Amino acid sequence: MNADILEQKKEIISVGELNNAAKRLLESNFNDVSVIGEISNLSRPSSGHIYFSLKDDEGAIRCAMFRNANSRLKFVPKNGDKCILNGQVSIYAARGDYQLIARSMRLAGAGDLMQQFESLKEKLDAEGMFDTTLKQSIPKFPKHVCVITSSSTAAYQDVLSSIKRRSPFVKITISEAVVQGDDAPQTIIHAIDRIEKFNKKGVNEIDVVIITRGGGSIEDLWCFNNELLARKIYSFKVPVISGVGHEIDFTITDFVSDMRAPTPTAAAEIVTESYHRMNELINIYRDNLIRAFKVLINDKSKKVLIVKSLLKSPSSLLREKIQKIDNIEINLRKSIFSHFANGKQKISYQKRILTQNNPIKIIRNLTAKIDSLNNSNKENMRKLLSDKNKDIKNINENLNILNPLAILSRGYSIIKNKKGNVIKSSSDIELNEDLLARFNSGTVEIKVNKINE
């Protein structure tokens, strides 16, 4: 197009032409700007360029700093850094993305979020809330594990699958919570409150809690740096394992919890470690038992050979020795069978213990109890609604009785003067005064011709 696009009000243009025109307009008017803000969503592709967002309380802008520019930096930018950027405002025409192309960058002090994090960390540490000597021990053989997270997260699925695989007989419960955003800390606190309320019942109490979610930026994990949440976890009577983010991510929740796990899966492995090791010990005991039997058989066989070598030539002595050998062999067989029977009995005993602790029966009983309570609540609600409907009907009948308009339907009327005052006596009326009479249906204007006292 020959003329400037901005002047062609009625001409149809392509998307690409519009983006290029806007790009030229921005680059010519915002060629050299300095902007201060906090870095977030930083990424470093193999090309050597860096891409990030610069934000403050009022907004955010996408930024790009190409390799030739960032090679001159004297520091390594990271999420949370508060920086001053100098560059050119532009548009990435291929997507129509509004962005700032940075030519230089310098630190403007620590990022606001990191400053808040360090400040809260120092405050709570000074109060002794991170004292390792005060932390609760994680139970070695937990019976009921509760996970605080959102059921839609991959972290919950990782924890669930790990526990079921390593200890399938452990009961797992989720206490739903939002794990990202401004409302997340309060929902996590409510999730803890629900656990406290559940444990007060004294039935199948939760004996360890995992607070978890997957990795993310500092903004994504910020809800776990909340002071009220930290104090709630610190005062919580059930041991808490924090499995938030990846191994490099640290939050206030990690420091105040009774134990920190580097990943959600690692948190699940911690609570099931003793069960997992118990299975390994059973296998070790079995192998040791087999080895012991082999050693015992070898020892007895050697003794048999020695006894046979000491036999004398006389037939009577030979018969006695043969009989003695037979007795030894019989006792050896009995001993072997006895050892095997004892080992088998021990294994059966362990299996019986695991079967007795199967949570399926407990779950069925609780399900039946919930159904019974649900039916009872429905019946109570129906009765309550019926009683309230009767009360409303009685109130409506009383209101109709007291309604002054209902009196008019019986042949009465209301007389008012021009000021709207109701006439109650002939003394309130003046001769030739205009009055208004209201009936059940309609009104009539009347004039006073005569007054009788």
Residue pairs with C-beta under 8 A, 6 or more apart in sequence:
1 8
1 11
1 13
1 17
5 11
5 13
5 17
5 18
5 21
6 21
6 25
13 21
15 96
16 93
19 91
19 93
19 96
20 93
22 91
23 90
23 91
23 93
26 89
26 90
26 91
26 98
27 88
27 89
27 90
29 89
30 88
30 89
31 88
32 86
32 87
32 88
33 86
33 87
33 88
33 89
33 100
34 84
34 85
34 86
35 54
35 61
35 84
35 85
35 100
36 56
36 82
36 83
36 84
36 85
36 108
37 54
37 55
37 56
37 60
37 61
37 82
37 83
37 85
38 54
38 55
38 56
38 80
38 81
38 82
38 83
38 111
38 112
38 113
39 52
39 53
39 54
39 77
39 78
39 79
39 80
39 81
39 82
39 83
39 111
40 52
40 53
40 55
40 60
40 79
40 80
40 217
40 218
40 219
41 52
41 53
41 79
41 217
41 219
42 50
42 51
42 52
42 77
42 78
42 79
43 50
43 51
43 52
44 50
45 51
47 67
48 66
48 67
48 70
48 71
49 64
49 65
49 66
49 67
49 70
50 64
50 65
50 70
50 77
51 62
51 63
51 64
51 65
52 62
52 63
52 65
52 77
52 79
53 60
53 61
53 62
53 63
54 60
54 61
54 63
54 83
54 85
54 100
55 61
61 98
61 99
61 100
62 97
62 98
62 99
62 100
63 85
63 87
63 99
63 100
63 101
63 102
64 99
64 100
64 101
64 102
65 87
65 101
65 102
65 105
66 101
69 102
69 103
69 104
70 77
70 105
72 104
73 105
75 107
77 83
77 105
79 111
79 217
79 218
79 219
80 110
80 111
80 112
80 113
80 114
80 218
81 107
81 110
81 111
81 114
82 107
82 108
82 109
82 110
82 111
82 112
83 105
83 106
83 107
83 108
84 105
84 106
84 107
84 108
85 100
85 102
85 104
85 105
86 102
86 103
86 104
86 105
87 100
87 101
87 102
87 103
87 104
88 100
88 101
88 103
89 98
89 99
89 100
89 101
90 99
90 100
90 101
91 97
91 98
91 99
92 99
109 115
110 118
113 218
113 219
113 222
114 218
116 225
117 218
117 225
117 252
120 225
120 227
120 230
120 252
121 252
121 255
123 227
124 130
124 227
124 230
124 252
124 255
124 256
125 255
128 134
129 230
129 231
129 234
129 255
129 256
130 255
130 256
135 258
135 259
136 238
136 239
136 240
136 258
137 239
137 258
138 208
138 239
138 241
138 258
138 259
138 270
138 271
139 207
139 208
139 239
140 273
140 274
141 274
141 275
142 170
142 207
142 208
142 271
143 170
143 171
143 204
143 207
143 357
144 170
144 171
144 173
144 204
144 205
144 206
144 207
144 208
145 163
145 170
145 171
145 172
145 173
145 206
145 207
145 208
145 209
145 210
145 271
146 172
146 173
146 174
146 175
146 195
146 206
146 208
146 209
146 210
146 238
147 156
147 159
147 160
147 172
147 173
147 174
147 175
147 209
147 210
147 212
148 174
148 175
148 177
148 188
148 191
148 192
148 195
148 209
148 210
148 211
148 212
149 155
149 156
149 159
149 174
149 176
149 177
149 179
149 210
149 211
149 212
149 213
150 156
150 176
150 177
150 178
150 179
150 213
151 174
151 176
153 179
153 212
153 213
153 214
154 214
155 212
155 213
155 214
155 243
155 264
156 174
156 212
156 264
158 263
158 264
158 265
158 268
159 210
159 212
159 243
159 264
159 265
159 267
159 268
160 172
160 268
162 265
162 268
162 269
162 272
163 170
163 172
163 268
163 271
163 272
164 172
166 268
166 269
166 272
166 275
166 276
167 272
167 275
167 276
169 354
169 357
169 358
169 359
170 271
170 272
170 275
170 359
171 204
171 359
171 362
171 363
173 206
175 191
175 192
175 194
175 195
176 187
176 191
177 184
177 187
177 188
177 190
177 191
178 184
178 187
178 188
178 223
179 188
179 212
179 213
179 223
180 213
180 216
180 220
180 221
180 223
181 223
182 223
184 223
185 223
185 224
185 226
185 228
185 229
186 228
188 211
188 223
188 229
189 228
189 229
189 232
192 209
192 232
192 233
192 236
195 206
195 209
195 238
196 236
196 237
198 205
198 206
199 205
199 206
199 237
199 238
204 362
204 366
206 238
207 238
207 239
208 238
208 239
208 240
208 241
208 271
209 236
209 238
209 239
209 240
209 241
210 240
210 241
210 243
210 261
210 264
210 267
210 268
210 271
211 224
211 233
211 240
211 241
211 242
211 243
211 244
211 253
211 257
212 242
212 243
212 244
212 264
212 267
213 221
213 224
213 244
213 245
213 264
214 245
214 246
214 264
215 221
215 245
215 246
215 249
216 245
216 249
221 244
221 245
221 249
221 251
223 229
224 242
224 244
224 251
224 252
224 253
224 254
225 251
225 252
225 253
226 252
227 252
229 252
229 253
230 252
230 253
230 256
233 240
233 253
233 256
233 257
234 256
239 258
239 259
240 257
240 258
240 259
241 257
241 258
241 259
241 260
241 261
241 267
241 270
241 271
242 251
242 253
242 254
242 257
242 259
242 260
242 261
242 267
243 261
243 262
243 263
243 264
243 265
243 266
243 267
243 268
244 251
244 253
244 254
245 251
245 263
246 262
246 263
247 262
247 263
254 260
259 270
261 267
261 269
261 270
269 276
282 347
282 350
285 346
286 343
286 347
289 339
289 343
292 339
293 336
293 339
293 340
296 335
296 336
296 339
297 332
297 336
300 328
300 332
300 335
303 328
304 325
304 328
304 329
307 321
307 324
307 325
307 328
308 321
308 325
310 321
311 317
311 318
311 321
311 322
312 318
312 321
400 406
404 414
405 440
408 414
408 438
408 439
408 440
409 440
413 437
413 438
413 439
414 422
414 437
414 438
415 422
415 423
415 435
415 436
415 437
415 438
416 422
416 423
416 435
416 436
416 438
417 423
417 428
417 429
417 433
417 434
417 435
417 436
418 434
418 436
421 428
423 429
423 435
426 451
426 452
426 453
427 453
429 435
429 448
429 451
430 448
431 448
431 449
431 450
431 451
432 447
432 448
432 449
433 447
433 448
434 445
434 446
434 447
434 448
435 445
435 446
435 447
435 448
436 443
436 444
436 445
436 446
437 443
437 444
437 445
437 446
